[in-house]
Amino acid sequence: MYSFSSARRMRSSLHRQLSHLFVFWKRSADVCLFPAAGFYCCKACSTSVEPDPTEFHKRKLFLWFSHLPQEEKQFGGYFSPETMHVDPLILERKPEEKAGLLGSLLKNQASSGPSITVEQLFEISRDQPEDRGLNVLLYGAVGTGKSTVVRKLVLDWCAGTTLTDFKLLIPFSCEDLGELTKVASLRDLVSRKYLHLKKNPLLSGEGNQAKDVLFLFNGMEKMKLDFRIGSTELCSDPNEPLPAGAVVVNLLRKYLLPEASVLVTTRLSALDRIPPKYVSRYAQICGFNDQNRQRAYFTSRLLQQSGRTVQAHDAQALIELLYLNLQRESQLASACFLPSYCWLTCATLHFLHFTDAMAPIRTLTGIYTSFLRLNFGGEVLGKATGASGPTQDLHSSLMFYVVRTVGKLAYEGVTYKRTSFSEQELEQWIGGKTKTDEELRQLAVFRTDVLDFFLAPCVESCKHLPTELCEHDESRYVFAVPAMQEYLAALYVVLGENKSALEKLTKQVSVAIGQATEDVSAVVNIFSKFIPLRIFAAFNLLKLFPKLYEKISSRKKGNIARTMAAELFRKEDSYNEDVLDQVEQSLLGVHGPPSQQQSEVQPFELYPIFMGGLLHYGNRVLLQQLGCSIQSTTVAQITRALRKYLVREINKPQPPEELMDLLVLLYEFQNPRLTAEVLASIRTICLHNIRMTTLKCFVLSSVLSCAPPRFKVLLQDPGQDCSSSTTTESYQLEELDLSSCLLTQSMLQMLLAAFRHTRNINLQFNSLGPDSCIFLRDLLLDSKGCVRALQLCDNPLLDSGMCLLLEAIPQNQTLRHLSLMHTGLGDEGALKLAEKLQQLSGLLELNVAYNNIGDNAALALVDVCREHPSIHTVHLYLNPLSEVGKQSLYVRGSAKSQSSSGQRVRVLAAVTEGSDLSEDWHPILSVIRENASSWDRERVKQQLKVFLRDLEWGRQQQQSLLKKLHFRRVEKGVRQTLQMLEKDMPPPFA
């Protein structure tokens, strides 16, 4: 559901769209209602006069065409048609070149001529009779923007900014007209959709009034038109009932309302349905032929995606990176010639970078499913006329045809790790086995209209191809967007289209036997009462076949689940970027050197994630509208098997990237029960070095929010009753490692739900500032939290941040380990910590190493720890402590506290304690080695030299040879670390 603030922004956006139009209507109502008749009236008397039907028609059309489709709402609903529209390239064509395909146009765009507008197409030429309207045929391939152009054209006419020569614009959907079964006249067709135009004089056919009327028929390929005289009779009466197709034909013949103009939009495959003699002008929509149009589209989308200026800087940076990738002549630049793929690019980037916790749940699978519904919703290949089979007179879903052809090609590519295909392979996999005339007709329509939408010539090097394929100089084709190949392959598998011919035949036989068995059983039951022959029992064997097939089919679904788990945790992809970063790199390009451990083979890690996302109910509903049905039983069988395979894999050690991919899979699946069952087997989530974004934080919190409850048994007092009761405890993650993840304060807010389910939180190396301590304070005060260990190392919290954090200490009873190493803590912060530390009764270990704490503050801190009931370890090394201060810390730490139970406090301040080695020298040096490359090298080298001086002096004081050797061993480790820093070796991640 949208928040109230989102709803208000949507309403305000709509008001802005209608404001200038309402002002015009208001002025017309207040001043002049019928200027042609010379009738003027004031505002007081305007209420008694009926509104102008034409203005009322404009108002209705504006409201209808201003409605954004459901797919646009995933952007937040802040767009308006006039701000997000970019005009595509429109070229006027001659009749002999009208069939020019999009691909050839883009290669020769220099000689294509200037772009024109739709209004220019209706400019009457000198040789055009004045009493005849124009018939304009606007055509283009799938995704070039025909519907968007029509929508903007209607809105501009309503606002009075275009086609002002026409007093009346009447748009029709050919899909609606094609479904009409009853005959109707032209005026009936108009009044059926626009009741307020029922008696409009412009449609009466009298005189030349119709010259001010423009009919718009969108999607002519969805309507069957027959221009033969023997099939469609001539008619000039707008009141005579005719089939809808006959009305359109007579309008185009200029036999019915010849003065009226007609605009028809269609696809390439339907161009020949209208004879050239009935077309005044041809125009082709060619999409975005240059990068300036593409950039304008991206700017209008991304810069206005939130309605806020806070993210404007980030959006501008995205646009610059995207534009740089387009300038490289990448495969994305070729795909973005189609405005539809520009929409997909913006939707994906909006999902990756501007995910809002308050917005409705969105998934990557849902974006691709919505993208296909926008382009293929309700699309069919036409009626199978003349077919001699069960498909006769049935509509064939275009999307299902795409799955069976292009999806099969995508599946083969994913199986054999290939992204490009030759023309021979396209011929083999797409329509290579067609036999009937109807199949050939469907294939021809598909190749003309749809194939170029999914596949494009390869413009990049064949780096993922075998050497023998690269040597052949032949044209190769790739999917316009790499992720589309994985999506279609996943859809191909989930729909069960990867069955063998025997499996498909077995399914048909099983269904037939299952249906026949019911009828046979009924007859056998009747005859068995009169003729009790045991032979009738043999018919019961027929019932076993469907049950046997069901078991085999269930096993097949288990194979799908096993494939998902195997593809998700492939060892070859272990060192690749996480899947969300791969998606971003496919759009913005790779910046910087690639990882040395990255797999050279093209990864297909979105493939299993899309398979899981397609099983989500919301995506299945959209696919059902596209003619691709996924049964609930199939989802249940796959889910049941998937849980087993995922639990098996996550019990093995997995890299952080693979764990992130698992979280994305569970998020895309949107199945709380499956997520809870998988989480029950996870105790630790390590996302070290993962570049966290708002989306990844949202994914992590969403997944952990599905954590299962745990039941704890409470035994009653044995003296009272032997019964027991249970209480519910929330799921708790032992450790969540988010170190070196580039977290920000806003990301911490999104991770609140995840932190509430975690005992040990590691946030070191994230550059969190003092303001982040406000959130950390609230987290420690949260009654739903159970944080036991909090690691904040290497974050510049400073004394001001420490003061905020200390506000939570009096009320927190769960914290056991607190690490504030290298957080900029000074004497002031250390003393305030000492004042509050006694109230944190459960604390066991405190780490304030590598800060700016002097002798006095350190001694005060250790004194408080000695009096504390539970603290046993304090880390103070790499602080500016004097030799006297270190010795005092050692003496005070080793002395037993009088108020406690006699325990001593371990003070880790140096590798030596007087003339002896410290018991804790090894953990001190281990921490320094791990972090030396990212710390201040000069300061670390200075401290290491102090350690060496102390070790040399202590070794000289020893009499035992074994102790001297032990000292030398420690000296060797310190010298190795010092040499690494003196050579200025770059850190491992640089």
N, C-alpha and C positions, 0 to 999 in steps of 0.2 A: 504494500500500500504506500502511496505517496504521503509525505508529511504535509502538515497544514501549510508550512512555509512554501513547499514546492507547489502546492495548489494555488496559493496566492500569486506566485511568480508566473504560473501558467495563465491565470486569468489576466494578469497585468499585460502579459505578452500579447494575448488575443485582443485586449482593448487597444493596444498600440497599433495592431494591424488594422482595426476597423475605424480608428479615430478619424483619419482624413476622409474616409468614405461616409461616415455618419455626419460629419460636418457638412458635406455636400448635400446629403439628403435633408438635413435640417434646414439649410438655407433654401433648398427647393420648396420645402413645405411652408416655410415662413414667408417667402417673398413671392415666388412665382411657381404656380402649379402647372399651368398650360400656356407657356409663352407663345407657342405657335398660333393659338387662337386669340392671343392678345388679352387673356383673362388674368388679371392680377388681383391678389387679395392679401389682406394683412394676416398676422398670426392669430388674431382673435377669431376670424372666420374660417381658418384653414382646417379646423377640426371637423367641420361639417362636410368637407369634400373628400371623396374617396381617393386613396393614393393612386398614383400613376402605376399601371400594371408593369410597365417596363422597369421602373425604378424598384418596384417590389420584386421583380424577377432578378434584378441585379443583386439585391440584398440577399435573396435566398441562395443564389449561386455562390456569392461570396462566402456565406456561412458554410455551405456544403463543401466547397473546394478548399476552404481554410482548415478543414479538419485534417490533422496529421495522422498518418497511419500508426498502428500500434508499435511498429518497429522503431519509429522515431522517438517514442517515449523513453527508450533506454538511455537517451542522451540527457534526460531530465526534463524534457518538454519546454525548453527555453527558446526553441527556434521559432522563427516566423518565416513564411514563404519568401518574403521579399529580401530578407537578410541572408538566407542560406542558398539562394538560387544563383547559379552561374550559367550563362547561356552557352550551350554546346555549339560546335561548328555545324552550320546548316549550309549546304551547297545546292544550288539549282542544277538539275540534271536534264540533259536532252533525252528524248525517248530511246534513242539507240544506246545510250550509256547508263540507263537506269539500273541495270543489273550489276553494276560494279560493286564488288565485295568490299568490305571494310578493310581487309588486309591490304589489298592493292591500293586503296585510297591513301592509307597512312604512309605507304612507301613513296607515293608521288604527291604528297600534300603541297609541294612547292608549286605545282602546276594545277592545283585544284581550283584556284580562283578565290575571290573574297567571300567571306561569310555574309549571309543575308538573314533577315528576320522574317517571321511569318507574315507580318504586316506588309512587307515589300512584295510577297508572293501574290497578294491580292490587288496590286496596282494594275489597273486596266491598261493594256497596251493599245496602240493605235489600230491594229488590225482586229481588235476584239469588238464584236457588236455590243452596243450599249444596252440592248435589251436582253442580253445573256449574262448570267453570272458565271463566275470562274469555278472550275473544279480543280482543287489542288490535292495532290497525293503526296503525303509526307511519310517517308519510310525509313527504316533503319533496323539494324540487328538488335538482338536482345542486349539490354544494358546500356544502350547509347543515350537514353533519356527521353524517349518519346512521350511517356506518360507525364514526366516532369514538365516538359515543354507545354503540353496541353493544359496541365493544371495552372502553370504560371500564366498562360495565355488567357484563360478564363478569368483569373483574378485581376489581371491588368485591364481586361475589358470592363469588368465590373467597376474598377476604380477610375475608368475613363482615360487611361494612359496609352491604349493601343486599340487598333481596329475601330476607331471612333466613327468611321463611315457607316458602320452597321448599327442599327438601332436595336437589333435583337440577335442574340447568340444563343443557339439551342444545342447543347451537347447531348450526345447519346453514347451509350456503351453498346458496342456490337455484340458483346457477350450476352447482355440482357435481351437485345432484340432477337438474337439467335435462338433464345429459349422460348419465345412466344409461339403458341400453337394456334391461337385464334386470329382470324383476320381482323384488321382494323385500318381505318383511314389515317391519313397523315395527321389530321387535326386530333384524332383520337389518340394516336401515339404521343403527340405533344401534350395533350391534356392529361393523359394517364400519368405522366411523370411531372408535368408542370401544370397543375390544375388552374393556376391563376392566368394561364395563357389560352384557356379554352376558347374564348371569344375574341381573341386578338385579331384585329382587322388585317394585320400584315400577312396572316396565313390564309386569308379568304380566297386568294387567287384572282381577285378583281384588280384590273389595271396593272400597274407595275410596282405595287407596294412591296412585293417580295424582294425587290432589289436591296432592301435594307436588312435582309435576313441572312444570317450565316448558320448553316447546319454543320455540326461537328460530329463525325462518326469515328470513335476511337477503337482501334483493334479490329480492323476489317477482316483479318485472317480468321477470326472466330465466327464468321458469318458466311453462309453459303449464298453467293450471288450468281444468278444465271441471266446473262444478257441476250439470250436467244429469244426471238420473237415468239417462237412456238412454246416456250416454257414460261415466259413472263410477259403477260399482256400489257399493252400500252394503256396508260391512264393519265389524264390531265386534271382530274377532279380531286382536290384535297379532301373531299368528304366521302369518297368511295372506299369501302372496306377492301383491303388487299392483304396478302401475307406481308410480313415486315420486310422480307427480302425484296419483294416486288416494289414496295414503296421506295426503298433506297435506290433500286435500279432505275426507276422512273425519274427520281431526282437527278441522278447522274446522267441520264439520257437527255436531260433538259426538256422532258415532256411534261413533267409535273413541276410547277412553279419555276419556269425557266429563268426568271430574273434572279432567283436566289443563288447564293454561292454555297459551295460545299467544300469542307476540309475533311479529308480522310487520312487516318494514320494506319499503317500496316507494317508487317515484316517483309523481309526480302522474298520469302517463298510465295507470298500472295500477290506479288506485283502484277502478274499476268491475269489475275481474276477480273480486272477492269480493262477493257479494250482501250488502247492508246487514243482512239478518236474521242473518247469521253473524258479525257484528262487534259486540262489546260496547261498545267505545269507539274513537273516532278521536282521534288526536293528530298535530299537525303540528309538525315541527322548522322553526323560522324563522331559524336562524342567530343572529348577534350583532345584536340590534335596537337596542342603545344603545352609546355610546362607552365606558362603563365596562367592558363585557365585552370590547370590542376592546382597550382599554388593558391589561386583565388578561392577555389573550392575548399581547400584545406584550411585556409585562414578563416573563411566564413564559418566553418564548422567548429574548429578547435578553439578559436579565440572567443567564441560565444557559447561554449559548451556548458558553462556553469552559471552565467549571469553574475559572476563575481570577478573583481579585479585581482584577488589574491593569487589566483593561479594563472594570471595572464602571462607572467614571466616564464613559467614552466611551459605553457602552451606555445609561446613564441619560440622557445628553444627547441621544442619538438618539431615545429614547422621548419626551422632552419636545418635540422638534421635530416628531416624527410626530403627537403628540397635538394640537399647535397646528394642524397642517395638517388634521387631522380636524375640529377645532372650527370651521374656516372653511367647513364644509359643502362641501368640495371633492368632485370626482368620486371621489377615492380613498375618502372616507368612505362614499359610496354603494356602492362595490365591496366594502368591508370588512364589509357586512352578511352576506356569505358568508364563513364561516370559511376556505374554500379560498383566497380572495384574501388573507386575513390571513396564511396560511402562505406564499403567494408573496411578500408584502411582507417578511416576516421573512427568508425565504431570500435575497432580493435584497439587503437591507441587510446581512445576515451576509456575503454575498459581497463587497459593496463595502467594508466596514469591518473585517472580521475575517478576512481571508484570511491563512492561515498557510503559510509555505513548506514546512513539514513535513507538511501535510495533503495528501490526494489532489488532483489537478488538478480544478478546477471551472471551468465556463464559464457565462456568462449564457444561452447557447443551451441548455446542458444543464439549467439550472434550469427553464426554460420547458418543455422536453421532458419532464422528470420531473414537472412540475406537471400536464401533460396526461395522463401515464400514471397518476398517482395518481387522477385523476378519471374517466378513460375507458379505462383498461387492460382489455382483453378485452370492452369494451362493443360490442354489436351492436344493430341496429335490429330484430332478429327475423328470422324466416324468411319468405321471400317466398312464402307459401302462395297458390296459385291464380294465380300469375303465369305468363303464357304467353311466356316468353322464356328466355334463357340463365341468368338469375339465379334460376330456380326452385329451391327447396330449398337455397339457399345463404344463408349469413349475410352481412349487409352491415355492414361496419365502421362504427361510429358516428363515429370520428375522421375517416375518409376522407370521410364524408358532410359533416362539419363543414368540411373543406377545400374541397370542391366547392361549398358554399353560402356559409358565412360567410367562408371564405378568398377566394372570388371577390369578395365585397363589400369585404373588406379590400384586395385588390389594386387594385380600382377607386379606392378612396379614396387609396391611396398614389400611384397614377398621376396623379390629378387634384388631389393635395394637399388632401384633405378628411378630416376626422375625425368629422363628424356626418352623419346620414342621416335622411331623412324616412320616414314609414310607407309611402309609395308606393314609395320606393326599396327598402325592405326587401322589400316584396311582389314587386318586379321581380326582384331578385337572388337571393332565397331562395325557391325553389320556384315561380317565376313560370311555368315551362314544363312543369309536371307534367301528365301525361296519364292514366296508368293508375291503377287503384284502389290498387294496391300503392304506387305513388309518393305518392299522396295520403295513404295510411295512414302511411307513413314520415314524411311532412312534418308530419302532425298530432302524431305522437309527438315529433318533433324540436322543434317549436314549444312544446309543453307542457313538456318536460323540459330542453331544452338551450339554446334560443335566449336565454333570460334570463340564462344563465350567462355568455355572451359580450357581450351588448349590454344597455345600461341607459339609462334616460331621462337626457338631458343636464341637469345641474344648474348648469353654469357658463355664462357668457356665450358667445355665438357669435362670438368675436373672430377666429377663423380662417375665417369664412364670408364669401362675397360679400355685398354690401349687399342685393341683391335677395332673398337667402334669409333674411336676418335680419329683413326687413320683414314676412314672412309669419308670422303667429302660429299656429304648428303645432308639434306635439310632434316632437322630434328625438331621435335615439338615437346613442350613442357606445359605443365599446368600453370595457368596465369598467376595463381598464388600457390606457393608450395603447400600451405596447410590445407588447401582444397583437395589435393590428392589424398591426404590422410583422412580427411573427413569423408570423402566419397568411398574410400576403401573400407572405412569403419562401417558406413551405412550399408555397403554391399554385404558385409559379413553379418551384421546384426539382422538384416532382413532375410538372411538364409539363402542368399543368391549364390553362395560359393559351394553349393551342393553339387555333387556329381550327377550325371544323367541318371544313373541307377537309383540314387537317393531320391531324386525328384519323381521318378516313375514309381518308386515304392510308396511315396507319400500319396500320389494319386490313387494307387491301388488300395491303400489303406482307407482313404476317405470313401472310395466307392464301396468297398466291402462293409465298412462301418454303416453306411446308409442302407445297403441292401440287407444287412443282417437283421435290422429291426423289422423289415417287412417279412423276411423269411421266418423269423422267430414267431411273429404273430400268426402266420399261416400254419406253422408246425404245431403250435399250441392248440389250435382249433382241431386239426386232424388227429392229434394224439389222444383226444378224448374219445374218438370213435375207433381209431385203429391204433391200439397201444403197441406199436412196433418200436423196438429199441434202435432201429436204424435211424430214426429221426434225431436221436441224440448226437449223431455225427455232425449235424448242422451247427451244434454248439461250438465246434472247433473253429468255425469262422470268426467267432468273437475273440479268439485269442490273437488273431493277426493284428487288429488295431492296437491292442494292449502291448504286443511285442514291439510294434513300430514306435509307440509312445516311449518305451524304455530306450530304444535306440536313439530316438530324437532327443531325449533328455541327456543322453551321453554326449550327443553332438553339441548341445548347449554348454555342457561342461568343458568341451574342447575350446569353445569360444572364451570362456573364463580363464582357462589355462593359457591361452594365447595372450590375453590381456595382461596377465601377471608376468609372463615370460618376456613380452615386449617392453613392459615397464621397467623391469630390472635386468636388462641385458648388460652383461659385463663389458661389452664393447662400448657402451654409452655411459659408463660410470663416471668418466672424467669430462663429459660434456657439460655445457651450461644447463641450468635447470630449464624446463620446457617453456616457462614464461619469458625468460631471457632470450631463448631461441626465437620465439615469436616476435619479440621486439626487434631483434637483430635482422630478421627477414624484412622488416619494414624500414628501419632506420639505418641498416647497414652495420658492419662490424667496424668499430673504431679502436685502434690499437692492435698490437700483435696478438694473434690467436694463442690459445693455450697449447703448450708443447705436448700435453698428454691427451689433447682432444682427438677423438676418433676421426680418421681420414674418410671413412665411409659415411655417406649421407645418413644422418639419424632420422628416424621416423618415430620420435617419442610422443608426438601428439596422437598417433594412431590409436594406442590403447585408451588414451584419455577421452578421445572422441567416442570410442565404443561405449565407455561408461556414461558419458554425457547424453548419448542418444537414448539411453534407457530411462532417463528422467521423464516423468509424466508430462511436464510442460512441452518438452521437445517432441514427445510421441503424439501429442495433440496437434502440433503444427505439421508434423509429417503425415498425419492422417488426412489433413486438409490438402496435402500435396499428392495424395494417392499412395502413400507408403505406410503401410500398417505394421506396427510391431505389437504382437499379442502380449497380454499381461502374463500369460503362462510362460512365454519365452523369457520375459524379464525376471520372473520368479526363479526359473531354473538357472539362468546365468548368475543371478545374485547369490543364490545358495552355494553354487560352486566357487564363485569368485572369493567369497569370504575365506574359504579354506585355503585357497592358493595365496591370498594376500597375507594371511597370518603366517603361513609357512615361510614366505620370503622375508617378512620384516623381522623374524626371529634371527635372521642372519645379519652380520654387520653390513650396513649400507652407507655409502657416502652421503654427505648432506644434500647434494643435488638430487639423488634418488629419493630421499625422504621428502624433499620439497615436491617432487613429481607425484609422490603418493598422496600428499595432502591435496594437490590440485585435482587428482583423480577422484578422491572422496568428495571434494567440493563440487566438481562437475556432476557427479552422480546424484547429489542432492537426495540421498537416502539416509535419514538419521539412524535407522535401525542397523544398516550395514556399517555405517561409520562407528556407531557405538560398539559393535562386536569387534571391529578391527582395533579400535583404541584400547579395548580391554587387554590386548596383548602388547601394547606399547608402554614402556616405562620411561624411556628417555627419547627426547627429540633433539638432535644436534644439527643445527643449521649454521654452523660456523662458516664464516666467509661467504655466505649467501647474500647477494645484494638485495636487501629487503626493500620493497616498495609498499605503498598503501594497499595495493591489491594483495600482495603476499601476506601482509599483516591481517587483512580482512579474511583471507582464506584460512590462515592459521586459527584465528579466533572463531570463525564459523565452524570449523571442523571440531575444535575442542569443546565448543558449546554443545555438541551432540554426545559428549562423554556420558557413559552409562552410570547410573547410581550403584553404589555398593551397599550391601546389607550386612549389618553387624549384629551378631546375636548377643543379647544381654541376658545372663542367667539371673533368676530371682534368688532371694535369700533362701538357702536350703531349709532353714527352720520354718519358713512360712509356706513355701509352695515349690514344687519341682518343675513348674512350667518355666518357659522362657519367652522373651519378646525380642523383636527386631526393630532396629532403627536404620534409617536410610542415611548413608554418607555419600557425598559427591565424589566423583572420580578425581584422583590426584595424580598428576604427572610428577615423577621423581625429579627430573631435571629438564630444563628448557635452555639450551645453549644458543644464544643470539649474539655471540661475540663477533666483532668485526663485520657487522651487518649494515653499517651506515644508517642506523636508526635515527629518527628525529623525534621531536616532542609530539608532533601530530600522530606519528606512527605508534608511539607508546599508548596514546589514547585508544587507538583501534585494537591494541593488544590486551586491553583490560580483561576481556573474557578469557583469554588464554592464560594470563597471569593468575587469575582466580583459581585455576585448576593445577597450579604448579607449586611445588615445594622449593626447588632450588632454581633460581633465576640468574643466568649469567649474561650481563649486559656490558662486559668490558670491551674496550676499543671501539666505541661508537661516537665519541666526541659529543656526548650529552652535556649541555651547559647547566648552569644553576637553575634555570627555569624548569628543567626537567624534574627537579627535586619536588616541585609542587605535586606532580603526578605520583612520584614515588612515595611521598608522604601520605597521599590519599590511599595509595595501594596498601601501605602498612596499616592504615587505620580501617581499611575495608573489613567489615565483619564476615564477608563471604570469602576472604582470602586466607591463605595458610602458608605464607612465605616463611621458610625456615632458613634459607641461605640466599643472600643478595650480594652479587659480585658487581661492583661498580668501578673496577680498576680502569685506569687510563681514560677517564672522562673528566674534563675540566669543571668539576662541581664547585671548587673554591670554598672559602669559608661561608660565603653567603648561601650557597646551596646546602652546606652542612647545617646551617641554622634552620633552614626549612625542613630538612630531613629529621632533625632532632625533635621537632614538634610532635612526631608520631611515636616517640619512644615511650612516654608515660602510659600509653594505652595499648601498646603492642605486647603480646605475650607469646608470640610464635617464633620470632626471629632467633636463630641459633648461631649463625655465622654471618659476619658483616665484613666485606672487603672494600676498603677505601684506598687502595694502593694507587699512587700516582694520580691523585685527584686534585692537586693544588692545595691541599690542606695545610694551614699554617698553625702557629702557636695559638692564635685566637680560637680557631675552630677546634683544635685539640683540647683546649681548656674547657670550652663549652661542652664538648663531648664527654669530658671527664665529669662535669657536673651532672649530666643526665644519665650517665652510664649505669649508675646504681639502680635506676628505675627499670632498666631492661633486664629483668631478673633471669630470663632464660638464656642469655647470650653465653656461648661457649668459646668463641674464637673471634678476635678482632685483628684486622690487617690494615695498618696505616703506614706501610712501608713506602719508600720513595716519595716523600712529601717534603715539606719545609718545616718540620717540627724540630725545635731546639731542645737543649738539655732539660730546662726547667719544665716545659710542657710535657716532655716525654716521661720525666720522673713523676709528675703529678698523675699522668695517665696510668702508669704502672702501679702507683700506690692505690688508686681507685680499683684497679683490677685485682690487686691482692685482697682487698676487702670484699670483692664481689663474690657471691655465693657459688658461681658456676664457671666463670671465665678461667680457662687453663692455658691459653696461648695468646701472645701479643706479638705482632710483626712490626719491627721498627727499623729494619735495615735500610740503607741508602737514604737516611735522613742526615742532615748536617749536625751530627753528634760529635762531641769531643771525646778524647780517650778517657778522661775522667768520668764523663757522662756515661759512656758505655760500661765502664767498670761498675759504676753505681747502679745502673740498670740490672747488671748481672747479679750483684749482691742482693738487691731488693727483690728481684724476681725469684731467686733461689731460697730466700728466707720464707718460712711458713707464716701464714697469716694467723693472728691470734683469734680472730672472730670467726674464721672458717673451720672446716673439719680437718685442717692440717695439710691441705694440698698446696703445692707450689705452682707459680705461674711461669710458664716458659716464655722468656723474652728473647726473640730472635732479632738481635741488633748487629751482630758481626759474626765472621766465621771463626773467631777466637774468643776465648773467655780467659783473660789474663794470659798466662803462658801455655794454656791448654787449648786444644781444638774444641770448638763448640759442638755439642751433640747435634745441632741443627745446621751444620755447614752445608750439607748436601741439598736440602730443600731451598736454602738461600741461593746457592749457585745455580740450581735448576731454574728458578724463577728468572734470574738475571739472564741466563743463556736464552731462554725462550723469548724474552722481551727486549733484549739489548738492541736489536736492529731497529726497533721502533721508538726507543727512548732517546733522550738527549745523550749523544755519544760521548761528548766531552765530560759530562758529569758522571756517566757510568764508568768511563776510563779512569777518572780521578778516584772513584770509590774502589775500583779494582786494584789500583796501585796501593791504596791504603791497606787493602786486604793482604797484598803481597808483602808489604812491610811488616805487618803484624805477624804473618806466617813465618817470615824469615827470622824475626826476633824470637818467636815462640819455639822454632826448631832449634835455635842455638841454645835455648835454655834446657833442652831435653837431654837426658843421659842415656835413655833407652834407644837402641838402634831401631826397634820396631816403631816407636813413636816418631822418630825422625823420618823413617820411610813413609809413614802415614802423612806427615806434614808435607813431604815432597810430592806425594800423590795429589794432595789438595792444591799445592802450588802449581802443579802442571795443568790442572783444570782451569785455574784462574788465568795462567799465562795464555792458554789456547783461546779463551774468550777475549782476552785483551788483544791478542794478535789479530783476531777476526775484525775487531773494531778499528784497529790501527790501519789495517789494509783497506778500510772504508768499503767493505763488501756490501753490496746492496741487499736489502731485505728480501726474503724469498718471494714475497708477493709483488715486488716492484717490477 
